[in-house]
Amino acid sequence: MKKELLIEMRKSLISVLPIYALVMLLLIFRIIEFTGYEILSFSLATIIVIIGIGLFNYGSEHAMTPIGKNVGKGLTKQGKVIVLLLVVFMFGLLITIAEPDLTVLASQTKSIFNNVLLIASVGLSVGFFLVVAILKIIKKINLIRILSLLYMLAFSIVALLAFQGKESLVALAFDSGGVTTGPMTVPFLMALGAGVANILAQKSEKDASFGFVAFSSIGPVLIVLILALFSRKEMVYELNDYAISDNFFLSYLKCFVEKLKDVGISIGLLFLCFIVVDRILLHSSKKQIVLLVKGLIIAYLGLVLFLSAVDNTYMSIGYKIGNLLSNTNTFVLILIAFVIGALTVLAEPAIKILVLQVEEMTNGLIKKRSMLITLAIGVGIAISLAMIRIAFKISILYIIIPGYILCFILAFFVPKIYTAIAFDAGGVASGPLTSSFILPIAIGVCNNLNGSESILNYGFGVVALVALSPLLSIEILGALSVFKEKRRIKKAVKQVLLEDDKKIIRFGGNYEI
């Protein structure tokens, strides 16, 4: 255990340190300026983030993933489809309601939507679409066919919103799809999909286990668009207080206690559901339960440490970085945004879980390294686009509509496994660091350049762009793999044709050619 934990800490250090180093470089070159206290607060928060991510990844691997796989495999083996669908619906509903990222989004949009209504609606939508994901595997329905219909429905509602003059809520709706699939949800959903597919799908159907995160992303988008369609509230965004507390330790302790409660509810609901299902249907051994409890406790502690540091310090630091970067040259702003985006996605807790499962499910066909590089470049471009959108006041519709159209066009030319992974990766990449560090940067830039009244239109949408970028980048990776394979085959055929055709070939008798 100690050795594995140290390995996770080392990986976490490698992931987070580049973000810290980049901020320090910006300070050294006087592109941004912090007080000594702000530098100290950011440094302490970074240390806590590193420890938190390390603990969470270790605990998730030994608890969240096994729980998801056990539930998926165990219920599927029972052969009771109705029971499987009901249990999956309940897991999806409860784990989403308790998702920390969703709570953050609800608090930031309380002036537009009722908190309880938003959280409950999103939870129900995730539960429903997880049922759809299970039925997709059972009925062997093509993932892209379903998703294309759902996104067509989403953009039809977008057209109605534009007609009503509520276009400003579109960015917020697509952001909701990204924040819902947070650190609690992703490991469980990916493992659940793998568990169900392991029993129901054939070995040749490698893409069957993917899609659970994708459905959990489009569900909230649709429900928030529908809520926006019928909302009668004035579309005014109230800027949060991003001031850094004068006492780091006191404010961190307060935030830590709040997260203990929020994450504790999430972990508790997940474990309670599992125990009920396990006692009735699965009957795991006492030793397995003890190991799961240990993993959950470690994941719980890690997530609390991580989220407390991010919410207490990273949000405020991100907002100030955005404010200061908006005073620089636009080209410098876009370039720095690319680097921040590329480094941030590498530090997202759920990214490691995604790339490991992808490598495992594809039997090494898609390597961790190529996935990480692809995601980093894609998210870097997405953050740059977000800054261009803010600087030049470009509607998000001019980016997401062509972006998704291109995604579905590429789906016809790349292997199904790449498309399935791409749609899941969109939800995974837009994790807590994106919503609590990158989003405040975008809001800071937008507030300084265009004023607080423009934040709803242009400040939001950065999470949506981050969720879109892996779709395109991974499908492009798939297209390149197809091109390379065709080129390899063509080269091999050419070599065969160029072989010396003067060789003597004997066919049974003494005939020669």
C-alpha positions as CSV (number, residue, x, y, z in Angstrom):
1,M,0.0,0.0,0.0
2,K,2.7,2.5,1.0
3,K,4.6,1.9,-2.2
4,E,1.5,2.3,-4.4
5,L,0.5,5.5,-2.5
6,L,4.0,7.0,-3.1
7,I,3.8,6.2,-6.8
8,E,0.4,8.1,-7.0
9,M,1.9,11.0,-5.1
10,R,4.8,11.2,-7.5
11,K,2.4,11.1,-10.5
12,S,0.3,13.8,-8.9
13,L,3.4,16.0,-8.3
14,I,4.4,15.6,-11.9
15,S,0.9,16.6,-13.0
16,V,0.4,19.7,-10.8
17,L,3.9,21.1,-10.6
18,P,3.9,22.5,-14.2
19,I,0.8,24.6,-13.4
20,Y,2.6,26.1,-10.4
21,A,5.8,26.6,-12.3
22,L,3.9,28.4,-15.1
23,V,2.3,30.8,-12.6
24,M,5.7,31.5,-11.0
25,L,7.2,32.2,-14.5
26,L,4.4,34.7,-15.2
27,L,5.3,36.4,-11.9
28,I,9.1,36.4,-12.6
29,F,8.6,38.0,-16.0
30,R,6.1,40.5,-14.4
31,I,3.3,39.5,-16.7
32,I,1.2,39.2,-13.6
33,E,1.8,40.4,-10.0
34,F,0.9,38.8,-6.7
35,T,1.5,39.9,-3.1
36,G,3.8,37.8,-1.0
37,Y,0.8,36.5,0.9
38,E,-1.0,35.5,-2.4
39,I,2.2,33.6,-3.5
40,L,2.3,31.8,-0.1
41,S,-1.4,30.9,-0.2
42,F,-1.0,29.6,-3.8
43,S,2.1,27.6,-2.8
44,L,0.4,26.0,0.2
45,A,-2.8,25.3,-1.8
46,T,-0.7,23.6,-4.5
47,I,1.0,21.3,-1.9
48,I,-2.5,20.3,-0.7
49,V,-3.8,19.8,-4.2
50,I,-0.8,17.4,-4.9
51,I,-1.5,15.4,-1.8
52,G,-5.3,15.4,-2.5
53,I,-5.0,14.2,-6.1
54,G,-2.5,11.4,-5.0
55,L,-4.8,10.1,-2.3
56,F,-7.9,10.4,-4.5
57,N,-6.4,8.5,-7.4
58,Y,-5.2,5.7,-5.1
59,G,-8.5,5.4,-3.2
60,S,-10.5,5.6,-6.5
61,E,-8.5,2.8,-8.0
62,H,-9.2,0.6,-4.9
63,A,-12.8,1.6,-4.3
64,M,-14.7,3.6,-6.9
65,T,-13.6,1.4,-9.8
66,P,-14.2,-1.9,-8.0
67,I,-17.6,-0.8,-6.8
68,G,-18.6,0.2,-10.4
69,K,-17.4,-3.0,-11.9
70,N,-18.9,-5.2,-9.2
71,V,-22.3,-3.5,-9.5
72,G,-22.2,-3.7,-13.3
73,K,-21.0,-7.4,-13.5
74,G,-23.0,-8.6,-10.5
75,L,-26.4,-7.2,-11.6
76,T,-25.9,-8.2,-15.2
77,K,-25.2,-11.8,-14.2
78,Q,-28.5,-11.9,-12.3
79,G,-30.2,-11.6,-15.7
80,K,-32.9,-9.3,-14.2
81,V,-32.9,-6.3,-16.6
82,I,-35.5,-4.3,-14.7
83,V,-33.5,-4.6,-11.5
84,L,-30.3,-3.6,-13.3
85,L,-32.0,-0.5,-14.8
86,L,-33.6,0.6,-11.5
87,V,-30.4,0.2,-9.6
88,V,-28.4,2.1,-12.2
89,F,-31.0,4.8,-12.3
90,M,-30.7,5.2,-8.5
91,F,-26.9,5.2,-8.5
92,G,-26.9,7.9,-11.3
93,L,-29.5,10.1,-9.5
94,L,-27.8,10.0,-6.0
95,I,-24.2,10.3,-7.1
96,T,-25.0,13.2,-9.4
97,I,-27.1,15.1,-6.7
98,A,-24.1,14.8,-4.4
99,E,-21.5,15.7,-7.1
100,P,-19.4,18.6,-5.6
101,D,-18.9,20.2,-9.1
102,L,-22.7,20.4,-9.6
103,T,-23.1,22.2,-6.2
104,V,-20.5,24.7,-7.3
105,L,-22.4,25.4,-10.6
106,A,-25.7,25.7,-8.8
107,S,-24.3,28.3,-6.3
108,Q,-22.8,30.3,-9.2
109,T,-26.2,30.4,-11.1
110,K,-28.6,30.8,-8.2
111,S,-29.7,34.2,-9.5
112,I,-31.0,32.4,-12.7
113,F,-32.2,28.9,-11.5
114,N,-33.5,27.6,-8.2
115,N,-30.7,25.6,-6.7
116,V,-32.8,22.6,-5.6
117,L,-34.7,22.5,-8.9
118,L,-31.4,22.6,-10.9
119,I,-29.7,19.9,-8.9
120,A,-32.7,17.6,-8.8
121,S,-33.4,18.0,-12.5
122,V,-29.8,17.3,-13.5
123,G,-29.7,14.2,-11.2
124,L,-32.9,12.8,-12.7
125,S,-31.5,13.4,-16.2
126,V,-28.3,11.6,-15.5
127,G,-30.2,8.6,-14.0
128,F,-32.4,8.4,-17.0
129,F,-29.6,8.6,-19.5
130,L,-27.6,5.9,-17.7
131,V,-30.6,3.7,-18.2
132,V,-30.4,4.6,-21.9
133,A,-26.7,3.7,-21.9
134,I,-27.5,0.2,-20.4
135,L,-30.2,-0.3,-23.0
136,K,-27.7,0.7,-25.7
137,I,-25.5,-2.2,-24.7
138,I,-28.4,-4.7,-24.4
139,K,-30.0,-3.8,-27.7
140,K,-26.6,-3.3,-29.4
141,I,-27.6,0.2,-30.7
142,N,-25.0,2.4,-32.3
143,L,-23.7,5.0,-29.8
144,I,-23.3,7.8,-32.4
145,R,-26.8,7.2,-33.7
146,I,-28.3,8.0,-30.3
147,L,-26.0,10.9,-29.5
148,S,-26.6,12.5,-32.9
149,L,-30.3,12.5,-32.2
150,L,-29.8,13.9,-28.7
151,Y,-27.6,16.7,-29.9
152,M,-30.0,17.5,-32.7
153,L,-32.7,17.9,-30.0
154,A,-30.3,20.1,-28.0
155,F,-29.6,22.4,-30.9
156,S,-33.3,22.6,-31.7
157,I,-33.9,23.9,-28.2
158,V,-31.0,26.3,-28.7
159,A,-32.8,27.7,-31.7
160,L,-35.9,28.3,-29.6
161,L,-33.9,30.0,-26.9
162,A,-32.3,32.3,-29.5
163,F,-35.8,33.1,-30.8
164,Q,-36.9,34.0,-27.2
165,G,-33.8,36.2,-26.8
166,K,-32.2,33.8,-24.2
167,E,-29.1,32.9,-26.2
168,S,-27.0,34.0,-23.2
169,L,-28.0,30.8,-21.3
170,V,-26.7,28.4,-24.0
171,A,-23.1,28.6,-22.8
172,L,-24.2,27.9,-19.3
173,A,-26.3,24.9,-20.4
174,F,-23.3,23.3,-22.2
175,D,-21.1,24.1,-19.3
176,S,-23.4,22.1,-17.0
177,G,-22.7,19.0,-19.1
178,G,-19.0,19.3,-18.3
179,V,-19.2,20.0,-14.6
180,T,-21.7,17.2,-13.9
181,T,-19.2,14.5,-14.8
182,G,-16.8,15.3,-11.9
183,P,-14.3,13.4,-9.8
184,M,-17.0,11.4,-8.0
185,T,-19.1,10.5,-11.0
186,V,-16.5,9.6,-13.7
187,P,-14.6,6.7,-12.0
188,F,-17.9,5.0,-11.0
189,L,-19.5,5.5,-14.4
190,M,-16.5,4.2,-16.4
191,A,-16.2,1.2,-14.2
192,L,-19.9,0.5,-14.3
193,G,-19.9,0.6,-18.1
194,A,-16.9,-1.8,-18.2
195,G,-18.7,-4.2,-15.8
196,V,-21.9,-4.3,-17.8
197,A,-20.1,-4.6,-21.2
198,N,-17.9,-7.3,-19.8
199,I,-20.9,-9.6,-19.5
200,L,-23.2,-8.4,-22.3
201,A,-20.9,-7.3,-25.1
202,Q,-18.8,-9.5,-27.3
203,K,-15.0,-9.2,-27.2
204,S,-15.0,-7.6,-30.6
205,E,-17.2,-4.8,-29.3
206,K,-14.5,-2.9,-27.6
207,D,-16.4,0.4,-27.7
208,A,-19.4,-1.1,-25.8
209,S,-18.1,-0.1,-22.3
210,F,-17.7,3.6,-23.3
211,G,-20.6,6.1,-23.6
212,F,-21.8,6.2,-20.0
213,V,-19.9,9.5,-19.3
214,A,-21.1,10.9,-22.7
215,F,-24.8,10.2,-21.8
216,S,-24.2,11.8,-18.4
217,S,-23.0,14.9,-20.1
218,I,-25.7,15.4,-22.7
219,G,-28.5,14.8,-20.1
220,P,-27.7,17.9,-18.0
221,V,-27.3,20.0,-21.2
222,L,-30.8,19.1,-22.3
223,I,-32.4,19.6,-18.9
224,V,-30.7,23.0,-18.4
225,L,-31.8,24.1,-21.9
226,I,-35.4,23.0,-21.1
227,L,-35.3,24.9,-17.7
228,A,-33.9,28.0,-19.5
229,L,-36.7,27.7,-22.1
230,F,-39.4,27.9,-19.4
231,S,-37.6,30.2,-17.0
232,R,-39.3,33.5,-16.3
233,K,-36.4,35.0,-14.2
234,E,-34.4,38.0,-15.4
235,M,-31.2,36.8,-17.0
236,V,-28.8,38.6,-14.8
237,Y,-25.5,37.1,-13.5
238,E,-24.2,38.2,-10.1
239,L,-20.4,38.2,-9.9
240,N,-19.1,36.0,-7.0
241,D,-16.7,37.4,-4.5
242,Y,-13.3,36.1,-5.6
243,A,-11.3,38.0,-2.9
244,I,-8.5,36.0,-1.2
245,S,-9.1,35.5,2.5
246,D,-6.7,37.4,4.9
247,N,-6.2,34.2,6.9
248,F,-5.3,31.2,4.7
249,F,-5.5,28.6,7.5
250,L,-8.8,29.8,9.0
251,S,-10.5,30.1,5.6
252,Y,-9.1,26.7,4.4
253,L,-10.3,25.0,7.6
254,K,-13.8,26.4,7.1
255,C,-13.8,25.2,3.5
256,F,-12.4,21.8,4.6
257,V,-15.3,21.3,7.0
258,E,-17.8,22.3,4.3
259,K,-16.3,19.8,1.9
260,L,-16.2,17.1,4.5
261,K,-20.0,17.4,4.6
262,D,-20.6,17.7,0.9
263,V,-18.2,15.0,-0.2
264,G,-19.2,12.8,2.8
265,I,-22.8,12.9,1.6
266,S,-21.6,11.8,-1.9
267,I,-19.4,9.0,-0.6
268,G,-22.0,7.9,1.9
269,L,-24.8,7.7,-0.7
270,L,-22.6,5.7,-3.0
271,F,-21.5,3.3,-0.3
272,L,-25.1,2.9,1.1
273,C,-26.4,2.1,-2.4
274,F,-23.6,-0.4,-2.9
275,I,-24.2,-2.1,0.5
276,V,-27.9,-2.5,-0.1
277,V,-27.4,-3.9,-3.6
278,D,-24.5,-6.1,-2.4
279,R,-26.4,-7.6,0.6
280,I,-29.5,-8.4,-1.6
281,L,-27.9,-9.5,-4.8
282,L,-24.1,-9.6,-4.9
283,H,-22.9,-11.0,-1.6
284,S,-19.3,-9.8,-1.6
285,S,-16.9,-11.3,1.0
286,K,-16.2,-9.4,4.3
287,K,-12.6,-9.0,3.1
288,Q,-13.7,-7.3,-0.1
289,I,-16.0,-4.9,1.8
290,V,-13.2,-4.0,4.2
291,L,-10.8,-3.2,1.2
292,L,-13.5,-1.1,-0.4
293,V,-14.2,0.8,2.8
294,K,-10.4,1.6,3.1
295,G,-10.3,2.8,-0.5
296,L,-13.4,5.0,0.0
297,I,-11.9,6.6,3.1
298,I,-8.7,7.4,1.3
299,A,-10.6,8.7,-1.8
300,Y,-12.8,10.7,0.5
301,L,-9.9,12.4,2.3
302,G,-8.1,13.1,-1.0
303,L,-11.1,14.6,-2.6
304,V,-11.8,16.8,0.4
305,L,-8.2,18.1,0.5
306,F,-8.2,18.7,-3.2
307,L,-11.6,20.5,-3.5
308,S,-10.9,22.6,-0.4
309,A,-7.7,23.9,-1.8
310,V,-9.2,24.5,-5.2
311,D,-12.3,26.3,-3.9
312,N,-10.4,28.3,-1.2
313,T,-7.5,29.5,-3.2
314,Y,-7.4,28.4,-6.8
315,M,-10.6,30.1,-7.7
316,S,-9.5,33.4,-6.3
317,I,-6.0,33.1,-7.9
318,G,-7.6,32.1,-11.2
319,Y,-9.8,35.1,-11.2
320,K,-6.9,37.4,-10.4
321,I,-4.8,35.8,-13.1
322,G,-7.6,36.4,-15.6
323,N,-7.9,40.1,-14.5
324,L,-4.2,40.7,-14.9
325,L,-3.8,38.7,-18.2
326,S,-6.6,40.8,-19.8
327,N,-4.3,43.8,-19.6
328,T,-1.7,42.1,-21.8
329,N,-1.5,41.9,-25.6
330,T,-4.3,39.7,-27.0
331,F,-1.7,37.3,-28.6
332,V,0.1,36.8,-25.3
333,L,-3.3,36.2,-23.6
334,I,-4.2,33.5,-26.1
335,L,-0.7,31.9,-25.9
336,I,-0.7,31.7,-22.1
337,A,-4.3,30.4,-22.2
338,F,-3.2,27.5,-24.4
339,V,-0.3,26.6,-22.0
340,I,-2.6,26.9,-18.9
341,G,-5.2,24.7,-20.6
342,A,-2.7,22.0,-21.7
343,L,-1.2,21.8,-18.2
344,T,-4.5,21.9,-16.3
345,V,-6.1,18.9,-18.1
346,L,-3.0,16.8,-17.2
347,A,-3.7,17.6,-13.5
348,E,-7.4,16.6,-13.6
349,P,-7.9,13.7,-11.2
350,A,-10.2,11.7,-13.5
351,I,-7.9,12.0,-16.6
352,K,-5.6,9.3,-15.2
353,I,-8.5,7.0,-14.7
354,L,-9.7,7.5,-18.2
355,V,-6.4,6.9,-20.0
356,L,-5.7,3.8,-17.9
357,Q,-9.0,2.3,-18.7
358,V,-8.7,3.2,-22.4
359,E,-5.3,1.4,-22.6
360,E,-6.8,-1.6,-20.8
361,M,-10.0,-1.8,-22.8
362,T,-8.1,-1.5,-26.2
363,N,-5.4,-3.9,-25.2
364,G,-2.7,-1.3,-25.6
365,L,-4.0,-0.2,-29.1
366,I,-4.4,3.4,-27.7
367,K,-1.4,4.3,-25.5
368,K,-1.6,6.5,-22.4
369,R,1.0,8.8,-23.7
370,S,-0.7,9.5,-27.0
371,M,-4.0,10.0,-25.2
372,L,-2.5,12.5,-22.8
373,I,-0.7,14.5,-25.5
374,T,-3.9,14.6,-27.6
375,L,-6.0,15.8,-24.7
376,A,-3.5,18.4,-23.6
377,I,-3.3,19.9,-27.1
378,G,-7.1,19.8,-27.5
379,V,-7.8,21.5,-24.2
380,G,-5.1,24.0,-24.8
381,I,-6.7,25.0,-28.1
382,A,-10.2,25.1,-26.3
383,I,-9.0,27.6,-23.7
384,S,-7.3,29.7,-26.4
385,L,-10.6,29.8,-28.3
386,A,-12.4,30.8,-25.1
387,M,-10.1,33.8,-24.8
388,I,-10.6,34.7,-28.5
389,R,-14.3,34.5,-27.9
390,I,-14.2,36.9,-24.9
391,A,-11.8,39.3,-26.6
392,F,-13.8,39.6,-29.8
393,K,-17.3,39.0,-28.3
394,I,-18.0,35.9,-30.5
395,S,-21.2,33.9,-29.8
396,I,-20.5,30.4,-28.5
397,L,-22.9,29.1,-31.2
398,Y,-20.4,29.9,-33.9
399,I,-18.0,27.4,-32.3
400,I,-20.0,24.6,-30.8
401,I,-22.4,24.1,-33.7
402,P,-19.7,23.7,-36.4
403,G,-17.6,21.7,-33.7
404,Y,-20.3,19.1,-33.1
405,I,-21.2,18.9,-36.8
406,L,-17.5,18.1,-37.5
407,C,-17.5,15.5,-34.7
408,F,-20.4,13.6,-36.2
409,I,-18.9,13.8,-39.7
410,L,-15.6,12.4,-38.4
411,A,-17.5,9.6,-36.7
412,F,-18.2,8.1,-40.1
413,F,-14.5,7.8,-41.0
414,V,-12.8,6.7,-37.8
415,P,-13.0,3.4,-35.9
416,K,-16.0,3.3,-33.5
417,I,-13.7,2.8,-30.5
418,Y,-12.2,6.3,-31.0
419,T,-15.5,8.0,-31.3
420,A,-16.8,6.3,-28.1
421,I,-13.7,7.2,-26.2
422,A,-13.9,10.8,-27.6
423,F,-17.4,11.5,-26.2
424,D,-16.5,10.1,-22.8
425,A,-13.2,12.1,-22.7
426,G,-15.2,15.3,-23.2
427,G,-16.9,14.9,-19.8
428,V,-13.7,13.7,-18.1
429,A,-11.5,16.6,-19.3
430,S,-13.9,19.2,-17.9
431,G,-13.3,18.4,-14.3
432,P,-13.0,20.3,-11.0
433,L,-9.8,22.2,-12.0
434,T,-11.5,23.4,-15.2
435,S,-14.6,24.7,-13.3
436,S,-12.7,26.0,-10.3
437,F,-9.5,27.4,-11.9
438,I,-10.0,27.9,-15.7
439,L,-13.6,29.2,-15.4
440,P,-12.6,32.0,-12.9
441,I,-9.7,32.9,-15.3
442,A,-12.2,33.3,-18.1
443,I,-14.6,35.3,-15.8
444,G,-11.7,37.5,-14.7
445,V,-10.7,38.3,-18.3
446,C,-14.3,38.9,-19.4
447,N,-15.1,41.1,-16.4
448,N,-12.1,43.3,-17.0
449,L,-12.5,43.5,-20.8
450,N,-16.2,43.6,-21.3
451,G,-17.8,44.3,-17.8
452,S,-19.8,42.0,-15.5
453,E,-22.9,42.2,-17.6
454,S,-21.2,40.3,-20.4
455,I,-20.1,37.3,-18.2
456,L,-23.2,35.2,-18.9
457,N,-22.7,35.6,-22.6
458,Y,-18.9,35.3,-22.9
459,G,-17.4,34.3,-19.5
460,F,-19.3,31.1,-19.4
461,G,-18.8,28.5,-22.2
462,V,-15.1,27.7,-21.4
463,V,-16.1,24.4,-19.8
464,A,-18.3,23.6,-22.8
465,L,-15.3,24.2,-25.1
466,V,-13.1,22.1,-23.0
467,A,-15.7,19.3,-23.2
468,L,-15.8,19.7,-27.0
469,S,-12.1,19.7,-27.6
470,P,-11.3,16.0,-26.8
471,L,-14.1,14.9,-29.1
472,L,-12.3,16.5,-32.1
473,S,-8.8,15.8,-31.0
474,I,-9.3,12.1,-30.3
475,E,-11.3,11.6,-33.5
476,I,-8.5,13.3,-35.4
477,L,-6.1,10.9,-33.6
478,G,-8.4,8.1,-34.9
479,A,-8.4,9.5,-38.4
480,L,-4.6,9.6,-38.3
481,S,-4.4,6.0,-37.2
482,V,-6.7,4.9,-40.1
483,F,-4.4,6.9,-42.5
484,K,-1.3,5.3,-41.1
485,E,-2.8,1.8,-41.3
486,K,-3.8,2.4,-45.0
487,R,-0.4,3.8,-45.7
488,R,1.3,0.8,-44.1
489,I,-0.9,-1.7,-46.1
490,K,-0.2,0.2,-49.3
491,K,3.6,0.2,-48.6
492,A,3.5,-3.6,-47.8
493,V,1.6,-4.3,-51.1
494,K,4.0,-2.2,-53.0
495,Q,7.0,-4.1,-51.5
496,V,5.4,-7.4,-52.5
497,L,4.8,-6.2,-56.1
498,L,8.4,-5.0,-56.3
499,E,9.8,-8.4,-55.3
500,D,11.9,-10.2,-57.9
501,D,9.3,-11.9,-60.1
502,K,11.9,-14.0,-61.9
503,K,12.0,-16.6,-59.1
504,I,11.2,-20.2,-60.1
505,I,7.8,-21.3,-58.8
506,R,7.0,-25.0,-58.9
507,F,3.4,-26.3,-59.1
508,G,3.4,-30.0,-58.3
509,G,5.2,-31.2,-61.4
510,N,8.3,-30.0,-63.4
511,Y,6.6,-26.9,-64.8
512,E,8.5,-23.6,-64.5
513,I,7.3,-20.0,-64.8
